[in-house]
Amino acid sequence: MHQFTIENLQTDYYTNYTNEAIIKFRVLDVSNSSVPVLPDSMIFSHNGTSIDSADYSTRILSDNTIETTFDTALMLLSTDSHDIGITISKTGFIASYTENDAKSSVSLSVLPIVTEIGIINSVSSINYNNQTTVSFRLVDTNHSTHLTGANFEVHVDIEGVEITSHGEDSGLYFFVLTVHEPSLSSVNIFLNITKEGYVAKQNYLLTSIGINPGSTQTSTLPPDEVVPTYVYILIAFFTAIIIGGSTFYVIQRRRSTALGEKKVIYKHINSIYQSVISLKKLIVVHTETSLPIYEMDFSSEIAVDPTLISGFLQAVSTIGGEMIGVEGGGVKRIDYQSFTVTSTVGGSFIIHTFSDGELYELIENRLSKIAQWFTLMFGSSVENWDGSTELFRLNKVGITEKIMGDIFLWFFYPLVITIKGVENLENMEALEKRIFKFIQESDISTISRILDILDDLELEETLIVLVDLVDKQYIKPNYDAYDIVTIRL
């Protein structure tokens, strides 16, 4: 009689909601130098209850590793940590003198999926005592599909404007905005939306609409036309970057202010722009172990030497909290080699950025919020972390979009003209038309190139107009033009 046991290749597994989950293990003949053997039968359980054989499939790899794939959708697994039990039996083998079957278990964490919002129909402005219908879709960024059946509510930030009705039609979410005679000239519309298995959005700035005295102006739901899902994702990503915080709707509210105020706006935008183009590398580090879990290299003529990075992380792990201010969190800066390293702390994670100089305060604040977001999303999963980056690989898309959106990386990308821009060309001012024409005729039209080629224009006004054109969605970044970052996990 031989003794056998189960060897788990790892004890913790992660997958996104409704995705497949794969676990791997071997059955070893302990009595014969732990040679892998094949079982006669296998039984799997979920939190102590047997799993139906239709909910999983098994295959044997070349080294006798047993790979089992579970369909978490059929198993109806919620976003939580689940215990997957393994029971193996084999003729002529025992697990111990008291147990015939070998038993083991692994932990399977099902993670919520990140979503994005794609606005399908809206208006840039509305007149007093009128109403308009705004519609949008909720996009599953993991499966590139739009979602139905979400619960949502909408609210606004001023009096004199109300949401009079809302609903859903086969995944097209809509609401009616009624405007009376408010005292302010624009309204910001916020969205709370939830769906089981997906990361909720709370107080999400959906859009901003200008308000003008005048005659009737209405909008209806768009015709029932098929729009590719990737368009929703691009629209959602672009919208999140432009209106994902207070920065740009403050700019929109002040667009028609006096010259002195415009200079303040220009200084604000230019500071963001200068910080973005100075970034060379971003690293997310697990606080307790000082191990990097995510790296982002920005395209640049100045390469950041990997040995320099490893040396820096070694120094951080040595001097630790004193340099980065772990106690109480916050932002710290040091000069390291030829770079300024900015370190922002957010609980279980620290973000280090390498740049040519100090970052603008807004960028630092955004990095701090990203670090806090990492802790919110992954903090409980790394309390007893074994160093595996599988969890972060699974969420690569969501992590990357979060970072790119929050620190305004659209400044790097070439700009292209939208259909909405073409339709409004005749109503544009002279400077807007000149920028528009340059983008039409140029192969490369990043903000840097526009400012460089159109050097006879006033810098402040040109930069403000460029941001405003993007804000109005007359032009947009072409994210498919090139990969601006290299991701390492």
C-alpha positions as a Python dict, from the first residue, in 0.01 Angstrom:
ca = {
    (1, 'M'): (0, 0, 0),
    (2, 'H'): (144, 335, -108),
    (3, 'Q'): (90, 674, 53),
    (4, 'F'): (-1, 970, -166),
    (5, 'T'): (-71, 1340, -129),
    (6, 'I'): (-189, 1645, -326),
    (7, 'E'): (66, 1912, -420),
    (8, 'N'): (-99, 2247, -504),
    (9, 'L'): (106, 2453, -748),
    (10, 'Q'): (-31, 2759, -570),
    (11, 'T'): (-283, 2817, -293),
    (12, 'D'): (-446, 3143, -406),
    (13, 'Y'): (-615, 3199, -741),
    (14, 'Y'): (-790, 3503, -885),
    (15, 'T'): (-1036, 3560, -1165),
    (16, 'N'): (-1283, 3825, -1272),
    (17, 'Y'): (-1657, 3785, -1227),
    (18, 'T'): (-1806, 3522, -1467),
    (19, 'N'): (-1461, 3439, -1610),
    (20, 'E'): (-1311, 3091, -1610),
    (21, 'A'): (-1077, 3000, -1325),
    (22, 'I'): (-791, 2751, -1368),
    (23, 'I'): (-626, 2566, -1080),
    (24, 'K'): (-331, 2327, -1106),
    (25, 'F'): (-207, 2050, -880),
    (26, 'R'): (-24, 1716, -884),
    (27, 'V'): (-89, 1386, -710),
    (28, 'L'): (238, 1253, -564),
    (29, 'D'): (336, 901, -460),
    (30, 'V'): (503, 986, -129),
    (31, 'S'): (624, 626, -91),
    (32, 'N'): (815, 643, -419),
    (33, 'S'): (1021, 965, -415),
    (34, 'S'): (710, 1178, -469),
    (35, 'V'): (670, 1064, -829),
    (36, 'P'): (357, 1218, -990),
    (37, 'V'): (76, 965, -1041),
    (38, 'L'): (-269, 991, -1195),
    (39, 'P'): (-580, 964, -977),
    (40, 'D'): (-862, 718, -1027),
    (41, 'S'): (-1126, 974, -934),
    (42, 'M'): (-1151, 1340, -840),
    (43, 'I'): (-1423, 1528, -656),
    (44, 'F'): (-1428, 1908, -631),
    (45, 'S'): (-1631, 2110, -383),
    (46, 'H'): (-1723, 2475, -334),
    (47, 'N'): (-1739, 2584, 29),
    (48, 'G'): (-1809, 2221, 125),
    (49, 'T'): (-2071, 2147, -142),
    (50, 'S'): (-1988, 1919, -436),
    (51, 'I'): (-1942, 2092, -771),
    (52, 'D'): (-2142, 1954, -1063),
    (53, 'S'): (-1916, 1788, -1322),
    (54, 'A'): (-2078, 2007, -1590),
    (55, 'D'): (-1928, 2313, -1423),
    (56, 'Y'): (-1565, 2218, -1479),
    (57, 'S'): (-1330, 2036, -1715),
    (58, 'T'): (-996, 1868, -1647),
    (59, 'R'): (-693, 1786, -1855),
    (60, 'I'): (-358, 1621, -1779),
    (61, 'L'): (-46, 1813, -1881),
    (62, 'S'): (278, 1650, -2000),
    (63, 'D'): (435, 1650, -1653),
    (64, 'N'): (122, 1489, -1502),
    (65, 'T'): (4, 1822, -1366),
    (66, 'I'): (-374, 1822, -1342),
    (67, 'E'): (-529, 2142, -1479),
    (68, 'T'): (-893, 2202, -1390),
    (69, 'T'): (-1097, 2484, -1543),
    (70, 'F'): (-1404, 2604, -1355),
    (71, 'D'): (-1689, 2796, -1517),
    (72, 'T'): (-1762, 3055, -1248),
    (73, 'A'): (-2069, 3178, -1436),
    (74, 'L'): (-2235, 2833, -1426),
    (75, 'M'): (-2128, 2798, -1063),
    (76, 'L'): (-2291, 3136, -989),
    (77, 'L'): (-1988, 3251, -793),
    (78, 'S'): (-2023, 3597, -640),
    (79, 'T'): (-1742, 3851, -599),
    (80, 'D'): (-1591, 3703, -286),
    (81, 'S'): (-1329, 3455, -168),
    (82, 'H'): (-1429, 3092, -224),
    (83, 'D'): (-1286, 2766, -91),
    (84, 'I'): (-1235, 2503, -363),
    (85, 'G'): (-1189, 2158, -213),
    (86, 'I'): (-1007, 1873, -390),
    (87, 'T'): (-1060, 1506, -300),
    (88, 'I'): (-854, 1237, -475),
    (89, 'S'): (-887, 860, -456),
    (90, 'K'): (-661, 593, -607),
    (91, 'T'): (-665, 214, -574),
    (92, 'G'): (-370, 83, -374),
    (93, 'F'): (-300, 426, -218),
    (94, 'I'): (-391, 589, 112),
    (95, 'A'): (-345, 945, 234),
    (96, 'S'): (-271, 832, 589),
    (97, 'Y'): (-343, 541, 822),
    (98, 'T'): (-682, 697, 902),
    (99, 'E'): (-773, 846, 561),
    (100, 'N'): (-796, 668, 226),
    (101, 'D'): (-860, 981, 17),
    (102, 'A'): (-614, 1267, -25),
    (103, 'K'): (-772, 1604, 38),
    (104, 'S'): (-664, 1963, -15),
    (105, 'S'): (-811, 2303, -91),
    (106, 'V'): (-725, 2631, -258),
    (107, 'S'): (-867, 2981, -233),
    (108, 'L'): (-1038, 3131, -537),
    (109, 'S'): (-1108, 3506, -528),
    (110, 'V'): (-1364, 3636, -775),
    (111, 'L'): (-1300, 4004, -843),
    (112, 'P'): (-1549, 4267, -961),
    (113, 'I'): (-1507, 4391, -1318),
    (114, 'V'): (-1421, 4753, -1394),
    (115, 'T'): (-1679, 4933, -1608),
    (116, 'E'): (-1676, 5246, -1819),
    (117, 'I'): (-1953, 5480, -1930),
    (118, 'G'): (-2011, 5565, -2296),
    (119, 'I'): (-2235, 5864, -2360),
    (120, 'I'): (-2453, 5798, -2664),
    (121, 'N'): (-2666, 6112, -2676),
    (122, 'S'): (-2637, 6451, -2505),
    (123, 'V'): (-2630, 6823, -2581),
    (124, 'S'): (-2368, 7087, -2509),
    (125, 'S'): (-2627, 7344, -2398),
    (126, 'I'): (-2998, 7385, -2327),
    (127, 'N'): (-3232, 7681, -2291),
    (128, 'Y'): (-3450, 7783, -1997),
    (129, 'N'): (-3778, 7595, -1943),
    (130, 'N'): (-3686, 7307, -2170),
    (131, 'Q'): (-3580, 6946, -2135),
    (132, 'T'): (-3341, 6707, -2302),
    (133, 'T'): (-3279, 6333, -2294),
    (134, 'V'): (-2930, 6204, -2219),
    (135, 'S'): (-2848, 5841, -2293),
    (136, 'F'): (-2545, 5623, -2223),
    (137, 'R'): (-2424, 5265, -2210),
    (138, 'L'): (-2241, 5077, -1935),
    (139, 'V'): (-1944, 4885, -2077),
    (140, 'D'): (-1785, 4569, -1935),
    (141, 'T'): (-1416, 4641, -2002),
    (142, 'N'): (-1317, 4279, -1937),
    (143, 'H'): (-1546, 4123, -2198),
    (144, 'S'): (-1595, 4430, -2425),
    (145, 'T'): (-1973, 4411, -2403),
    (146, 'H'): (-2242, 4652, -2290),
    (147, 'L'): (-2437, 4565, -1976),
    (148, 'T'): (-2808, 4551, -1908),
    (149, 'G'): (-3001, 4553, -1582),
    (150, 'A'): (-2787, 4795, -1383),
    (151, 'N'): (-2941, 5011, -1113),
    (152, 'F'): (-2872, 5381, -1152),
    (153, 'E'): (-2968, 5721, -1022),
    (154, 'V'): (-2878, 6067, -1147),
    (155, 'H'): (-2836, 6394, -959),
    (156, 'V'): (-2725, 6749, -1041),
    (157, 'D'): (-2526, 7013, -857),
    (158, 'I'): (-2755, 7318, -885),
    (159, 'E'): (-3112, 7415, -805),
    (160, 'G'): (-3358, 7486, -1084),
    (161, 'V'): (-3267, 7166, -1272),
    (162, 'E'): (-3424, 6826, -1208),
    (163, 'I'): (-3425, 6470, -1337),
    (164, 'T'): (-3791, 6406, -1423),
    (165, 'S'): (-3763, 6044, -1540),
    (166, 'H'): (-3509, 5773, -1612),
    (167, 'G'): (-3502, 5419, -1744),
    (168, 'E'): (-3335, 5155, -1960),
    (169, 'D'): (-3410, 5008, -2301),
    (170, 'S'): (-3206, 4692, -2372),
    (171, 'G'): (-2886, 4831, -2226),
    (172, 'L'): (-2943, 5189, -2339),
    (173, 'Y'): (-2978, 5390, -2018),
    (174, 'F'): (-3147, 5729, -2040),
    (175, 'F'): (-3289, 6011, -1831),
    (176, 'V'): (-3482, 6330, -1895),
    (177, 'L'): (-3324, 6653, -1770),
    (178, 'T'): (-3568, 6940, -1714),
    (179, 'V'): (-3428, 7293, -1685),
    (180, 'H'): (-3632, 7572, -1527),
    (181, 'E'): (-3455, 7906, -1466),
    (182, 'P'): (-3143, 7834, -1257),
    (183, 'S'): (-2907, 8111, -1151),
    (184, 'L'): (-2592, 7941, -1288),
    (185, 'S'): (-2500, 7902, -1654),
    (186, 'S'): (-2412, 7531, -1648),
    (187, 'V'): (-2510, 7212, -1470),
    (188, 'N'): (-2292, 6912, -1382),
    (189, 'I'): (-2466, 6576, -1398),
    (190, 'F'): (-2352, 6299, -1164),
    (191, 'L'): (-2428, 5928, -1185),
    (192, 'N'): (-2447, 5646, -931),
    (193, 'I'): (-2465, 5307, -1103),
    (194, 'T'): (-2434, 4955, -963),
    (195, 'K'): (-2458, 4599, -1092),
    (196, 'E'): (-2370, 4276, -917),
    (197, 'G'): (-2022, 4159, -1009),
    (198, 'Y'): (-1904, 4501, -1124),
    (199, 'V'): (-1720, 4790, -959),
    (200, 'A'): (-1980, 5051, -867),
    (201, 'K'): (-1950, 5411, -982),
    (202, 'Q'): (-2049, 5669, -722),
    (203, 'N'): (-2078, 6043, -788),
    (204, 'Y'): (-1937, 5987, -1136),
    (205, 'L'): (-1934, 6310, -1337),
    (206, 'L'): (-2123, 6201, -1647),
    (207, 'T'): (-2133, 6530, -1836),
    (208, 'S'): (-2175, 6908, -1808),
    (209, 'I'): (-2438, 7105, -1999),
    (210, 'G'): (-2450, 7481, -2054),
    (211, 'I'): (-2774, 7668, -1975),
    (212, 'N'): (-2895, 7968, -2176),
    (213, 'P'): (-3208, 8186, -2177),
    (214, 'G'): (-3392, 8130, -2506),
    (215, 'S'): (-3650, 7938, -2703),
    (216, 'T'): (-3733, 7568, -2702),
    (217, 'Q'): (-3448, 7323, -2751),
    (218, 'T'): (-3510, 6952, -2707),
    (219, 'S'): (-3333, 6628, -2772),
    (220, 'T'): (-3470, 6278, -2810),
    (221, 'L'): (-3325, 5932, -2781),
    (222, 'P'): (-3107, 5843, -3080),
    (223, 'P'): (-3239, 5600, -3341),
    (224, 'D'): (-3185, 5233, -3265),
    (225, 'E'): (-2856, 5189, -3445),
    (226, 'V'): (-2578, 4940, -3383),
    (227, 'V'): (-2257, 5098, -3259),
    (228, 'P'): (-1946, 4880, -3212),
    (229, 'T'): (-1867, 4822, -2845),
    (230, 'Y'): (-1508, 4941, -2885),
    (231, 'V'): (-1648, 5284, -2974),
    (232, 'Y'): (-1826, 5296, -2639),
    (233, 'I'): (-1503, 5206, -2463),
    (234, 'L'): (-1306, 5476, -2644),
    (235, 'I'): (-1579, 5731, -2579),
    (236, 'A'): (-1598, 5628, -2215),
    (237, 'F'): (-1223, 5640, -2169),
    (238, 'F'): (-1200, 5979, -2338),
    (239, 'T'): (-1494, 6116, -2138),
    (240, 'A'): (-1348, 5990, -1810),
    (241, 'I'): (-1021, 6169, -1880),
    (242, 'I'): (-1179, 6496, -1978),
    (243, 'I'): (-1457, 6519, -1721),
    (244, 'G'): (-1344, 6268, -1460),
    (245, 'G'): (-1276, 6540, -1203),
    (246, 'S'): (-1318, 6904, -1126),
    (247, 'T'): (-1024, 7026, -1335),
    (248, 'F'): (-1185, 7057, -1675),
    (249, 'Y'): (-1540, 7147, -1590),
    (250, 'V'): (-1393, 7437, -1391),
    (251, 'I'): (-1215, 7534, -1713),
    (252, 'Q'): (-1543, 7504, -1904),
    (253, 'R'): (-1725, 7726, -1655),
    (254, 'R'): (-1456, 7993, -1689),
    (255, 'R'): (-1412, 7980, -2067),
    (256, 'S'): (-1559, 8326, -2124),
    (257, 'T'): (-1390, 8507, -1838),
    (258, 'A'): (-1162, 8810, -1852),
    (259, 'L'): (-802, 8797, -1976),
    (260, 'G'): (-656, 8788, -1626),
    (261, 'E'): (-859, 8482, -1538),
    (262, 'K'): (-763, 8320, -1869),
    (263, 'K'): (-398, 8353, -1772),
    (264, 'V'): (-473, 8169, -1449),
    (265, 'I'): (-644, 7893, -1648),
    (266, 'Y'): (-351, 7880, -1888),
    (267, 'K'): (-105, 7848, -1602),
    (268, 'H'): (-311, 7560, -1462),
    (269, 'I'): (-332, 7375, -1797),
    (270, 'N'): (32, 7440, -1882),
    (271, 'S'): (146, 7308, -1544),
    (272, 'I'): (-47, 6985, -1607),
    (273, 'Y'): (99, 6962, -1957),
    (274, 'Q'): (458, 7020, -1844),
    (275, 'S'): (423, 6756, -1573),
    (276, 'V'): (282, 6499, -1816),
    (277, 'I'): (563, 6538, -2069),
    (278, 'S'): (827, 6524, -1795),
    (279, 'L'): (717, 6177, -1676),
    (280, 'K'): (956, 5893, -1759),
    (281, 'K'): (848, 5602, -1542),
    (282, 'L'): (585, 5500, -1289),
    (283, 'I'): (616, 5210, -1046),
    (284, 'V'): (355, 5076, -805),
    (285, 'V'): (516, 4902, -507),
    (286, 'H'): (371, 4682, -233),
    (287, 'T'): (448, 4874, 89),
    (288, 'E'): (524, 4581, 319),
    (289, 'T'): (757, 4387, 88),
    (290, 'S'): (891, 4674, -130),
    (291, 'L'): (823, 4454, -433),
    (292, 'P'): (706, 4626, -755),
    (293, 'I'): (370, 4500, -880),
    (294, 'Y'): (318, 4729, -1180),
    (295, 'E'): (549, 4938, -1398),
    (296, 'M'): (471, 5187, -1671),
    (297, 'D'): (746, 5323, -1899),
    (298, 'F'): (664, 5636, -2095),
    (299, 'S'): (799, 5673, -2447),
    (300, 'S'): (1101, 5894, -2422),
    (301, 'E'): (1447, 5951, -2561),
    (302, 'I'): (1567, 5927, -2201),
    (303, 'A'): (1561, 5564, -2093),
    (304, 'V'): (1546, 5481, -1725),
    (305, 'D'): (1819, 5224, -1657),
    (306, 'P'): (1671, 4909, -1492),
    (307, 'T'): (1973, 4888, -1259),
    (308, 'L'): (1898, 5243, -1146),
    (309, 'I'): (1542, 5137, -1062),
    (310, 'S'): (1650, 4828, -870),
    (311, 'G'): (1903, 5040, -681),
    (312, 'F'): (1636, 5291, -592),
    (313, 'L'): (1394, 5024, -468),
    (314, 'Q'): (1674, 4873, -260),
    (315, 'A'): (1737, 5216, -107),
    (316, 'V'): (1365, 5262, -40),
    (317, 'S'): (1341, 4924, 135),
    (318, 'T'): (1641, 5025, 349),
    (319, 'I'): (1545, 5377, 455),
    (320, 'G'): (1172, 5303, 425),
    (321, 'G'): (919, 5517, 604),
    (322, 'E'): (1148, 5810, 677),
    (323, 'M'): (1185, 5888, 307),
    (324, 'I'): (836, 5813, 185),
    (325, 'G'): (642, 5926, 489),
    (326, 'V'): (448, 5605, 544),
    (327, 'E'): (323, 5732, 875),
    (328, 'G'): (27, 5948, 789),
    (329, 'G'): (71, 5909, 413),
    (330, 'G'): (133, 6208, 187),
    (331, 'V'): (380, 6298, -87),
    (332, 'K'): (759, 6304, -68),
    (333, 'R'): (1020, 6402, -326),
    (334, 'I'): (1389, 6323, -357),
    (335, 'D'): (1651, 6380, -627),
    (336, 'Y'): (1786, 6045, -742),
    (337, 'Q'): (2052, 6033, -1012),
    (338, 'S'): (1922, 6268, -1285),
    (339, 'F'): (1556, 6234, -1190),
    (340, 'T'): (1310, 6374, -941),
    (341, 'V'): (1138, 6084, -771),
    (342, 'T'): (794, 6159, -631),
    (343, 'S'): (656, 5903, -386),
    (344, 'T'): (288, 5895, -293),
    (345, 'V'): (154, 5663, -25),
    (346, 'G'): (-190, 5505, -16),
    (347, 'G'): (-203, 5237, 252),
    (348, 'S'): (-83, 4903, 114),
    (349, 'F'): (79, 5056, -193),
    (350, 'I'): (326, 5329, -285),
    (351, 'I'): (357, 5493, -625),
    (352, 'H'): (698, 5621, -736),
    (353, 'T'): (728, 5841, -1045),
    (354, 'F'): (1053, 5935, -1217),
    (355, 'S'): (1039, 6271, -1394),
    (356, 'D'): (1265, 6548, -1522),
    (357, 'G'): (1149, 6783, -1248),
    (358, 'E'): (888, 6834, -977),
    (359, 'L'): (531, 6745, -1071),
    (360, 'Y'): (242, 6988, -1056),
    (361, 'E'): (44, 6964, -731),
    (362, 'L'): (-268, 6839, -911),
    (363, 'I'): (-72, 6548, -1065),
    (364, 'E'): (71, 6461, -723),
    (365, 'N'): (-278, 6462, -575),
    (366, 'R'): (-404, 6237, -855),
    (367, 'L'): (-115, 5993, -796),
    (368, 'S'): (-202, 5984, -427),
    (369, 'K'): (-563, 5899, -513),
    (370, 'I'): (-443, 5623, -747),
    (371, 'A'): (-236, 5473, -462),
    (372, 'Q'): (-545, 5483, -241),
    (373, 'W'): (-745, 5320, -521),
    (374, 'F'): (-492, 5033, -534),
    (375, 'T'): (-542, 4977, -161),
    (376, 'L'): (-919, 4989, -199),
    (377, 'M'): (-915, 4741, -487),
    (378, 'F'): (-636, 4503, -383),
    (379, 'G'): (-542, 4580, -20),
    (380, 'S'): (-729, 4286, 134),
    (381, 'S'): (-577, 4047, -121),
    (382, 'V'): (-216, 4128, -27),
    (383, 'E'): (-242, 4110, 352),
    (384, 'N'): (-47, 3780, 343),
    (385, 'W'): (93, 3823, -5),
    (386, 'D'): (313, 3550, -155),
    (387, 'G'): (457, 3778, -424),
    (388, 'S'): (239, 3651, -712),
    (389, 'T'): (139, 3922, -961),
    (390, 'E'): (-142, 3716, -1115),
    (391, 'L'): (-408, 3933, -950),
    (392, 'F'): (-262, 4244, -1113),
    (393, 'R'): (-219, 4074, -1450),
    (394, 'L'): (-589, 3993, -1449),
    (395, 'N'): (-668, 4361, -1391),
    (396, 'K'): (-406, 4505, -1627),
    (397, 'V'): (-659, 4683, -1849),
    (398, 'G'): (-849, 4841, -1561),
    (399, 'I'): (-528, 4949, -1383),
    (400, 'T'): (-378, 5100, -1698),
    (401, 'E'): (-694, 5290, -1788),
    (402, 'K'): (-724, 5420, -1433),
    (403, 'I'): (-370, 5560, -1437),
    (404, 'M'): (-391, 5700, -1790),
    (405, 'G'): (-722, 5867, -1717),
    (406, 'D'): (-627, 6021, -1385),
    (407, 'I'): (-297, 6180, -1491),
    (408, 'F'): (-409, 6324, -1827),
    (409, 'L'): (-200, 6107, -2061),
    (410, 'W'): (-421, 6210, -2353),
    (411, 'F'): (-182, 6506, -2389),
    (412, 'F'): (67, 6262, -2546),
    (413, 'Y'): (-158, 6140, -2826),
    (414, 'P'): (-222, 6282, -3176),
    (415, 'L'): (-551, 6464, -3210),
    (416, 'V'): (-809, 6381, -3476),
    (417, 'I'): (-1127, 6549, -3590),
    (418, 'T'): (-1466, 6414, -3489),
    (419, 'I'): (-1792, 6414, -3682),
    (420, 'K'): (-1928, 6658, -3427),
    (421, 'G'): (-1636, 6890, -3503),
    (422, 'V'): (-1704, 6881, -3878),
    (423, 'E'): (-2070, 6959, -3818),
    (424, 'N'): (-1980, 7265, -3609),
    (425, 'L'): (-1694, 7396, -3824),
    (426, 'E'): (-1888, 7693, -3962),
    (427, 'N'): (-1972, 7817, -3613),
    (428, 'M'): (-1613, 7810, -3489),
    (429, 'E'): (-1405, 8118, -3418),
    (430, 'A'): (-1102, 8202, -3634),
    (431, 'L'): (-845, 8045, -3399),
    (432, 'E'): (-1051, 7728, -3364),
    (433, 'K'): (-1083, 7699, -3743),
    (434, 'R'): (-707, 7741, -3790),
    (435, 'I'): (-630, 7466, -3536),
    (436, 'F'): (-898, 7251, -3693),
    (437, 'K'): (-748, 7296, -4040),
    (438, 'F'): (-398, 7215, -3914),
    (439, 'I'): (-522, 6887, -3764),
    (440, 'Q'): (-702, 6803, -4090),
    (441, 'E'): (-389, 6855, -4301),
    (442, 'S'): (-121, 6724, -4065),
    (443, 'D'): (-4, 6364, -4029),
    (444, 'I'): (104, 6427, -3669),
    (445, 'S'): (-102, 6666, -3460),
    (446, 'T'): (-7, 6629, -3097),
    (447, 'I'): (-47, 6934, -2875),
    (448, 'S'): (333, 6978, -2875),
    (449, 'R'): (348, 6986, -3257),
    (450, 'I'): (53, 7224, -3287),
    (451, 'L'): (213, 7470, -3045),
    (452, 'D'): (548, 7433, -3222),
    (453, 'I'): (426, 7479, -3582),
    (454, 'L'): (165, 7748, -3511),
    (455, 'D'): (426, 7953, -3324),
    (456, 'D'): (282, 8288, -3437),
    (457, 'L'): (-25, 8231, -3219),
    (458, 'E'): (-55, 8341, -2859),
    (459, 'L'): (51, 8043, -2650),
    (460, 'E'): (-195, 8094, -2365),
    (461, 'E'): (-500, 8132, -2588),
    (462, 'T'): (-401, 7842, -2815),
    (463, 'L'): (-359, 7597, -2528),
    (464, 'I'): (-691, 7698, -2372),
    (465, 'V'): (-869, 7662, -2709),
    (466, 'L'): (-713, 7318, -2766),
    (467, 'V'): (-839, 7191, -2432),
    (468, 'D'): (-1179, 7348, -2501),
    (469, 'L'): (-1204, 7177, -2843),
    (470, 'V'): (-1131, 6843, -2679),
    (471, 'D'): (-1381, 6924, -2404),
    (472, 'K'): (-1649, 6996, -2665),
    (473, 'Q'): (-1556, 6670, -2842),
    (474, 'Y'): (-1480, 6853, -3168),
    (475, 'I'): (-1140, 6682, -3163),
    (476, 'K'): (-1024, 6375, -2972),
    (477, 'P'): (-705, 6179, -2901),
    (478, 'N'): (-622, 5893, -3136),
    (479, 'Y'): (-532, 5621, -2888),
    (480, 'D'): (-462, 5371, -3168),
    (481, 'A'): (-183, 5586, -3314),
    (482, 'Y'): (91, 5428, -3106),
    (483, 'D'): (168, 5276, -2770),
    (484, 'I'): (277, 5562, -2553),
    (485, 'V'): (360, 5339, -2258),
    (486, 'T'): (518, 5002, -2198),
    (487, 'I'): (352, 4800, -1924),
    (488, 'R'): (543, 4553, -1708),
    (489, 'L'): (383, 4317, -1462),
}
